[in-house]
Amino acid sequence: MAISEAARHTHDELFPDHVSTLARTDPELVEVFDNFAFDEVLRHGDLDTRTRLMVQLAALIACQAVGEYRVMLGAALTAGVTPVEVKEIVYQAVPYAGMAKVFDFLHATNDVLTERGVELPLPGQSTTTPDTRYEQGLAVQKQIVGADRVEALYASAPQDEQHIQRFLSANCFGDHLTRADLDVPTRELLTFAMLVALGGCEPQVRGHVAANLNIGNDRARLLAVLTQLIAFIGYPRTLNGLRVLDEVTL
């Protein structure tokens, strides 16, 4: 099997002047992967290149693929994803994957940006203060999840769990989802990609399928995200995400 012309073209655009060492040691697997990930998969859905690479980076963080993340980060920067956008993807992973999983990716990102001559730290993107994070977070949470749903979560939580609901509003949404540079629909696509890639998060995937629909990301767009993740996160987690998508949208 030879690498298709379309796959070769995509590879050359994302990785100019780069020849994978695996192409020398494992040429058969590389041919299969490149033809699938950089040709066949790209024929489905209408995600633009930047969005496709952003959701793939988010998923790679969630499934702890730091080596592949470095490679695809280079591709994303080459394709026009900005350093600030990259950092926002990494920062947004913290409330979903946890700092223990994100830590190495933060350092990997800093290494790649520094190698490319980007001066760190980047301009801050926070839009909240300690005094406003809860109210602003609650507002964006209601925008994404739905006001009735958020109020129901607070009402149904036992008294000794109310602080968890406030953490969700102030920290998950207030500290992270209110940040600048990436809009809410893009951030929800990133969250969807992370949750699917984490595995075992089907209740949260279900909630964020609904949330994506609330803010304008339709079934076709979510299906396009799942399609672009297959080659990187495998079929089991992709199919689990697809099952939830079908349950909510069909």
C-alpha positions as CSV (number, residue, x, y, z in Angstrom):
1,M,0.0,0.0,0.0
2,A,1.3,3.4,-0.9
3,I,0.4,6.7,0.8
4,S,-2.3,8.4,-1.2
5,E,-1.7,11.7,-3.0
6,A,-4.3,13.4,-0.7
7,A,-2.7,12.0,2.5
8,R,0.7,13.1,1.3
9,H,-0.6,16.6,0.5
10,T,-2.2,16.9,4.0
11,H,0.9,15.6,5.7
12,D,3.1,18.0,3.8
13,E,0.9,20.9,4.8
14,L,0.9,20.0,8.4
15,F,4.5,18.8,8.7
16,P,6.5,20.6,6.1
17,D,10.0,19.2,5.5
18,H,9.5,16.5,8.2
19,V,9.9,12.8,7.7
20,S,8.7,10.6,10.5
21,T,11.2,8.2,11.9
22,L,8.3,5.7,12.0
23,A,8.1,6.0,8.2
24,R,11.5,4.4,8.2
25,T,11.0,1.7,10.9
26,D,7.3,1.0,10.5
27,P,6.4,2.0,6.9
28,E,3.3,-0.3,6.6
29,L,1.6,1.1,9.7
30,V,2.4,4.7,8.8
31,E,0.9,4.2,5.3
32,V,-2.3,2.8,6.8
33,F,-2.5,5.5,9.4
34,D,-1.7,8.4,7.1
35,N,-4.2,7.2,4.5
36,F,-6.9,6.9,7.1
37,A,-6.2,10.0,9.3
38,F,-5.1,12.4,6.6
39,D,-7.2,11.3,3.7
40,E,-10.2,9.0,4.3
41,V,-11.4,10.6,7.6
42,L,-11.0,14.1,6.1
43,R,-13.7,13.4,3.5
44,H,-16.4,13.4,6.2
45,G,-17.8,16.4,8.0
46,D,-17.0,20.1,7.5
47,L,-14.7,21.1,10.3
48,D,-12.1,23.6,9.2
49,T,-8.5,22.6,9.6
50,R,-7.9,24.8,12.7
51,T,-11.0,23.5,14.5
52,R,-10.1,19.9,13.6
53,L,-6.6,20.2,15.1
54,M,-7.9,22.0,18.2
55,V,-10.3,19.2,19.1
56,Q,-7.6,16.6,18.4
57,L,-5.2,18.4,20.7
58,A,-7.9,18.5,23.4
59,A,-8.5,14.7,23.0
60,L,-4.8,13.9,23.1
61,I,-4.5,15.7,26.4
62,A,-7.4,13.7,27.8
63,C,-6.0,10.4,26.7
64,Q,-2.5,11.2,27.9
65,A,-0.8,11.0,24.6
66,V,2.0,13.5,25.2
67,G,4.3,12.3,22.4
68,E,1.6,12.6,19.8
69,Y,0.4,15.8,21.3
70,R,3.8,17.4,20.7
71,V,3.7,16.3,17.0
72,M,0.1,17.5,16.5
73,L,0.8,20.8,18.4
74,G,3.5,21.5,15.7
75,A,0.9,20.8,13.0
76,A,-1.7,23.0,14.7
77,L,0.8,26.0,15.0
78,T,1.7,25.5,11.3
79,A,-2.0,25.5,10.4
80,G,-2.6,28.8,12.1
81,V,-3.8,27.9,15.6
82,T,-2.3,30.7,17.7
83,P,-0.1,30.2,20.8
84,V,-2.9,31.8,22.9
85,E,-5.5,29.4,21.5
86,V,-3.2,26.5,22.2
87,K,-2.7,27.6,25.8
88,E,-6.5,28.0,26.2
89,I,-7.0,24.4,25.1
90,V,-4.5,23.3,27.8
91,Y,-5.9,25.5,30.5
92,Q,-9.5,24.3,29.7
93,A,-8.4,20.7,30.1
94,V,-7.6,21.3,33.8
95,P,-11.2,21.2,35.2
96,Y,-12.1,18.2,33.0
97,A,-8.9,16.0,33.0
98,G,-7.4,17.4,36.2
99,M,-4.0,19.1,36.8
100,A,-2.3,15.8,37.4
101,K,-3.0,14.8,33.8
102,V,-2.5,18.3,32.3
103,F,0.8,19.1,34.0
104,D,3.1,17.3,31.5
105,F,1.1,18.9,28.6
106,L,1.6,22.3,30.0
107,H,5.4,21.8,30.0
108,A,5.3,20.2,26.6
109,T,3.4,23.2,25.2
110,N,5.8,25.6,26.8
111,D,8.8,23.7,25.3
112,V,7.3,23.7,21.8
113,L,6.4,27.4,21.9
114,T,9.8,28.3,23.3
115,E,11.5,26.3,20.5
116,R,9.4,28.4,18.0
117,G,10.6,31.6,19.5
118,V,7.3,32.5,21.4
119,E,8.0,34.6,24.5
120,L,6.3,33.4,27.6
121,P,4.2,34.1,29.5
122,L,1.5,34.9,27.0
123,P,-1.0,37.8,27.6
124,G,-3.5,36.9,30.3
125,Q,-7.0,35.9,29.1
126,S,-8.9,35.9,32.4
127,T,-12.1,38.0,32.4
128,T,-13.1,37.4,36.1
129,T,-11.9,38.4,39.5
130,P,-12.2,36.6,42.8
131,D,-15.3,38.7,43.5
132,T,-17.0,38.1,40.1
133,R,-16.0,34.5,39.2
134,Y,-19.1,32.9,40.8
135,E,-21.7,35.2,39.3
136,Q,-20.0,35.3,35.8
137,G,-19.5,31.5,35.9
138,L,-23.1,30.9,36.9
139,A,-24.2,33.0,34.0
140,V,-22.2,31.2,31.4
141,Q,-23.1,27.8,33.0
142,K,-26.8,28.7,32.6
143,Q,-26.1,29.8,29.0
144,I,-24.4,26.5,28.2
145,V,-26.3,24.0,30.3
146,G,-29.6,25.8,30.6
147,A,-31.0,27.9,33.5
148,D,-33.6,25.3,34.5
149,R,-31.1,22.5,34.5
150,V,-28.6,24.5,36.6
151,E,-31.2,25.5,39.1
152,A,-32.4,21.9,39.3
153,L,-28.8,20.7,40.1
154,Y,-28.5,23.2,43.0
155,A,-32.0,22.3,44.2
156,S,-31.4,18.5,44.2
157,A,-27.9,18.6,45.7
158,P,-27.8,17.6,49.4
159,Q,-26.8,20.5,51.7
160,D,-23.4,18.9,52.4
161,E,-22.7,18.9,48.6
162,Q,-23.7,22.5,47.8
163,H,-20.1,23.5,47.8
164,I,-19.5,21.1,44.8
165,Q,-22.2,22.9,42.8
166,R,-20.6,26.3,43.7
167,F,-17.2,24.9,42.6
168,L,-18.7,24.0,39.2
169,S,-20.1,27.4,38.8
170,A,-17.1,29.4,40.1
171,N,-14.2,27.3,39.1
172,C,-15.1,25.1,36.1
173,F,-17.2,27.8,34.4
174,G,-16.1,31.0,36.1
175,D,-12.3,30.5,36.1
176,H,-12.2,28.6,32.8
177,L,-15.2,28.9,30.4
178,T,-15.3,32.7,30.8
179,R,-11.8,33.2,29.5
180,A,-11.2,35.3,26.4
181,D,-9.8,34.3,22.9
182,L,-12.0,31.2,22.4
183,D,-15.7,31.6,22.1
184,V,-18.2,29.4,24.0
185,P,-19.2,27.2,21.0
186,T,-15.5,26.3,20.4
187,R,-14.9,25.7,24.1
188,E,-17.9,23.3,24.2
189,L,-16.5,21.4,21.2
190,L,-13.2,21.1,23.1
191,T,-15.1,19.9,26.2
192,F,-17.0,17.3,24.2
193,A,-13.8,16.0,22.7
194,M,-12.0,15.8,26.1
195,L,-14.9,13.9,27.7
196,V,-15.2,11.4,24.9
197,A,-11.4,10.8,24.9
198,L,-11.3,10.4,28.7
199,G,-13.5,7.4,28.6
200,G,-16.0,6.4,31.3
201,C,-17.6,9.8,31.2
202,E,-20.8,9.0,29.3
203,P,-23.1,10.9,31.7
204,Q,-21.0,14.0,31.3
205,V,-20.8,13.4,27.5
206,R,-24.6,13.2,27.4
207,G,-24.8,16.5,29.3
208,H,-22.4,18.2,27.0
209,V,-24.0,16.9,23.8
210,A,-27.1,18.8,25.1
211,A,-25.0,21.8,26.0
212,N,-23.5,21.9,22.5
213,L,-26.9,21.8,21.0
214,N,-28.0,24.7,23.3
215,I,-25.2,27.0,22.0
216,G,-25.5,26.1,18.3
217,N,-23.2,23.1,17.7
218,D,-25.6,20.7,15.9
219,R,-25.5,16.9,15.5
220,A,-23.6,17.1,12.3
221,R,-20.8,19.2,13.9
222,L,-20.5,16.8,16.9
223,L,-20.4,13.8,14.5
224,A,-17.7,15.6,12.6
225,V,-15.7,15.9,15.8
226,L,-16.1,12.2,16.7
227,T,-15.0,11.3,13.1
228,Q,-11.8,13.3,13.4
229,L,-10.9,11.7,16.7
230,I,-11.2,8.0,15.6
231,A,-7.6,7.7,14.5
232,F,-6.2,9.2,17.6
233,I,-8.4,7.8,20.5
234,G,-9.5,4.5,18.9
235,Y,-12.9,3.0,18.2
236,P,-14.2,2.0,21.6
237,R,-14.3,5.5,23.1
238,T,-15.4,7.0,19.8
239,L,-18.3,4.5,19.5
240,N,-19.3,5.2,23.2
241,G,-19.4,8.9,22.3
242,L,-21.4,8.0,19.1
243,R,-23.9,6.0,21.2
244,V,-24.5,9.0,23.5
245,L,-24.8,11.4,20.6
246,D,-27.5,9.1,19.0
247,E,-29.4,8.8,22.3
248,V,-29.6,12.6,22.6
249,T,-30.2,13.6,19.0
250,L,-32.1,10.7,17.2
